[in-house]
Structure formats: C-alpha cells, structure tokens
Amino acid sequence: MTTIFVHQNGATRHAERVDPDWLRPGSGAWVWVDISDPAPGDARVLADVFHFHELAIEDALMEIHHPKVELYGDHLYVILHGIDFKAREHEFRTQDVDFFLGQQYLVSVHAGTSRSIARVSDICVRNERALGEGPVALFHRIVDTMVDNYRPEVEKLGARLDQLEKEVFERPDPRLARRILDFKRDVSSLRRVIMPQRDVVSRLARREFGQISEGMSYRFRDVYDHLVRLSDEALFFADRITSLMDAHLSAVSNQLNTVMKVLTVIATIFMPLTVLTGLYGMNVPLPHLPGGESSQFWWIAGIMVATSLLMLSWFRRRRWL
C-alpha cells in the first residue's frame, strides 16, 4: 500500500501519484511517500521515479537490517527500528523502517503497520505544518515518535525485572531460570538495536550530511539524548539481570543445601537405630534387659527414643540444625 502526501502552495493533500516535477530543486513542493508492505511494483517506482541506487532499493525491500545511515549522491538512506514488545508472549520485537531523505521528498518503506508513521500520517491530515516545514522536519518528527515509543516498552521491561527480583528472593523456584534467560534475551535484543540506532542519530545531530541544517541538528541532538538514556538503561538492565541470575542460582543452591541437611540429619539419626534393631534381630542368644520377655520391646524402644533425642540435642548445640 502506497500513501502519498504533497505540500504545495501552503496546503497539504493526498495524491494518487508522484509528479516528477515535484522532485526538482526549487519546485516549491514537498513530497512524502509511505510504502507499506512493498510489492515488486514499488521497486520500479523507487528506481524509475526517484532514481535510487539499486543496492539501497534491495535493502529497503528486505525485512531485517541493522540501523545505519548512508549517503547516496543527493539523498540519504537511513534504516531505523521501531519497537514492538509483546509483553504477554514475552517477546521483544523490532520493526525496521527504511527512509530515503532528499531536499524535496521523504520516502519511507516498512513491512506491516508502523505506529509512528500512522500517528504522523494522521497529523499530516490535520496539521499542514507537519509536512509544511519540509521533509527533514517530517523525518525528525517520525524518528522522534519512534524513539518516544521505546519509553513505555522499556518501562514494561523494568516492571518485569522488578517482578522477577521479587519472586527470586521470596519464592525461589528452579523454573525461574527460564524466565530470567528469556528476559536476558530481550535485553540483549534491546541493546543490539539501540546502540547502532544511537550512532545513526548521532551522525545526523553532528551535521555530517548537507541535508541536515543547523536548526534540525539541534532537534536530532534531543533525540540522541533520549537514545543515550535508553542505552544506559539497557546496560543497567543487563547488569541487574546478571546479578539476578547469580542470586537465583545461590538461592536454589541454598534451598538444595537445606533439603540435603535435613535428609542427612534423618539418615544420621537412623544409623544407630538401625544398628540396634539389627543387633537384636539376630537369631543368637543375647543378654536380656531387666524384666521378662514382654519388657524387652519397651526397653529397646526407649533406648531408640533416648538415642534420637540425645543426637538431636547434640546437633542443635553444635548449631547444625
């Protein structure tokens, strides 16, 4: 699906196709073309109408690429990632959005629906200034919206980590290891996306490219600050989850040691009792304890109880229990 906006003579409107005259310098028109779920025919539009490099078109039509920025003649090719975190499925996903930025136009290419682009599209319909400030300002607005969408998702990750910490210290369970490792994978994905994305925006903020004016570089600098904070939080999450895994393994180990200690005490108590019952269970003449035949059982039972109590008292005095 292709959506075309053109701003001309102070008004923004939808268009059915791109007029090549709009793309010429000094035409007085600014164009935004958004391509969702690109088809083979869209590749011809990118090549024949905008004359983009074939390698950039090939990258744009593929689904997964790491964030990057490249200069192709008079336009920039930028790949950034929007966030799509499925908290219920415990899945961390990102969606790459490809941008072609020129002086007269902005072309965005993405698979499926992009929340950021959908929001900015609604703004373009209601507010003529969205595209009226130019393609670079529109590009900044989309990037800023994409980065803003990271904040609530990162807060969800923080809430998940707090819940994991609570369960590790209150209810140690060996099954928690799987959830901790899943969270660690999500944090690694977050770092893998934010770090290169931060570098891309940093290059835009440093005015390495002629398409970015000094005023716009200040705006991208603000986006860069947001990404720096997000990357710092991702590093903090990584440190916390590593410490949490160590604490979880220690808690499970202590729990296992407690169980083994109880079993060892029980086995130790039964050792002399087993010797006693085995000795008096032999078919050989043994010395009789005071009393008749009917008293022998009670003597043996009493000795076994007294031995158990003495051993438990000794264990407690040695602080083994």
Secondary structure in CASP SS format (residue, H / E / C, confidence):
PFRMAT SS
TARGET T0000
AUTHOR 0000-0000-0000
METHOD secondary structure of the structure
MODEL  1
M C 1.00
T E 1.00
T E 1.00
I E 1.00
F E 1.00
V E 1.00
H E 1.00
Q E 1.00
N C 1.00
G C 1.00
A E 1.00
T E 1.00
R E 1.00
H E 1.00
A E 1.00
E C 1.00
R C 1.00
V C 1.00
D C 1.00
P H 1.00
D H 1.00
W H 1.00
L H 1.00
R C 1.00
P C 1.00
G C 1.00
S C 1.00
G C 1.00
A E 1.00
W E 1.00
V E 1.00
W E 1.00
V E 1.00
D E 1.00
I E 1.00
S E 1.00
D C 1.00
P C 1.00
A C 1.00
P H 1.00
G H 1.00
D H 1.00
A H 1.00
R H 1.00
V H 1.00
L H 1.00
A H 1.00
D H 1.00
V C 1.00
F C 1.00
H C 1.00
F C 1.00
H C 1.00
E H 1.00
L H 1.00
A H 1.00
I H 1.00
E H 1.00
D H 1.00
A H 1.00
L H 1.00
M C 1.00
E C 1.00
I C 1.00
H C 1.00
H C 1.00
P C 1.00
K E 1.00
V E 1.00
E E 1.00
L E 1.00
Y E 1.00
G C 1.00
D C 1.00
H E 1.00
L E 1.00
Y E 1.00
V E 1.00
I E 1.00
L E 1.00
H E 1.00
G E 1.00
I E 1.00
D E 1.00
F E 1.00
K E 1.00
A C 1.00
R C 1.00
E C 1.00
H C 1.00
E E 1.00
F E 1.00
R E 1.00
T E 1.00
Q E 1.00
D E 1.00
V E 1.00
D E 1.00
F E 1.00
F E 1.00
L E 1.00
G C 1.00
Q C 1.00
Q C 1.00
Y E 1.00
L E 1.00
V E 1.00
S E 1.00
V E 1.00
H E 1.00
A C 1.00
G C 1.00
T C 1.00
S C 1.00
R H 1.00
S H 1.00
I H 1.00
A H 1.00
R H 1.00
V H 1.00
S H 1.00
D H 1.00
I H 1.00
C H 1.00
V H 1.00
R H 1.00
N C 1.00
E C 1.00
R H 1.00
A H 1.00
L H 1.00
G H 1.00
E C 1.00
G C 1.00
P H 1.00
V H 1.00
A H 1.00
L H 1.00
F H 1.00
H H 1.00
R H 1.00
I H 1.00
V H 1.00
D H 1.00
T H 1.00
M H 1.00
V H 1.00
D H 1.00
N C 1.00
Y H 1.00
R H 1.00
P H 1.00
E H 1.00
V H 1.00
E H 1.00
K H 1.00
L H 1.00
G H 1.00
A H 1.00
R H 1.00
L H 1.00
D H 1.00
Q H 1.00
L H 1.00
E H 1.00
K H 1.00
E H 1.00
V H 1.00
F H 1.00
E H 1.00
R C 1.00
P C 1.00
D C 1.00
P C 1.00
R C 1.00
L H 1.00
A H 1.00
R H 1.00
R H 1.00
I H 1.00
L H 1.00
D H 1.00
F H 1.00
K H 1.00
R H 1.00
D H 1.00
V H 1.00
S H 1.00
S H 1.00
L H 1.00
R H 1.00
R H 1.00
V H 1.00
I H 1.00
M H 1.00
P H 1.00
Q H 1.00
R H 1.00
D H 1.00
V H 1.00
V H 1.00
S H 1.00
R H 1.00
L H 1.00
A H 1.00
R C 1.00
R C 1.00
E C 1.00
F C 1.00
G C 1.00
Q C 1.00
I C 1.00
S C 1.00
E H 1.00
G H 1.00
M H 1.00
S H 1.00
Y H 1.00
R H 1.00
F H 1.00
R H 1.00
D H 1.00
V H 1.00
Y H 1.00
D H 1.00
H H 1.00
L H 1.00
V H 1.00
R H 1.00
L H 1.00
S H 1.00
D H 1.00
E H 1.00
A H 1.00
L H 1.00
F H 1.00
F H 1.00
A H 1.00
D H 1.00
R H 1.00
I H 1.00
T H 1.00
S H 1.00
L H 1.00
M H 1.00
D H 1.00
A H 1.00
H H 1.00
L H 1.00
S H 1.00
A H 1.00
V H 1.00
S H 1.00
N H 1.00
Q H 1.00
L H 1.00
N H 1.00
T H 1.00
V H 1.00
M H 1.00
K H 1.00
V H 1.00
L H 1.00
T H 1.00
V H 1.00
I H 1.00
A H 1.00
T H 1.00
I H 1.00
F H 1.00
M H 1.00
P H 1.00
L H 1.00
T H 1.00
V H 1.00
L H 1.00
T H 1.00
G H 1.00
L H 1.00
Y H 1.00
G C 1.00
M C 1.00
N C 1.00
V C 1.00
P C 1.00
L C 1.00
P C 1.00
H C 1.00
L C 1.00
P C 1.00
G C 1.00
G C 1.00
E H 1.00
S H 1.00
S H 1.00
Q H 1.00
F H 1.00
W H 1.00
W H 1.00
I H 1.00
A H 1.00
G H 1.00
I H 1.00
M H 1.00
V H 1.00
A H 1.00
T H 1.00
S H 1.00
L H 1.00
L H 1.00
M H 1.00
L H 1.00
S H 1.00
W H 1.00
F H 1.00
R H 1.00
R H 1.00
R C 1.00
R C 1.00
W C 1.00
L C 1.00
END
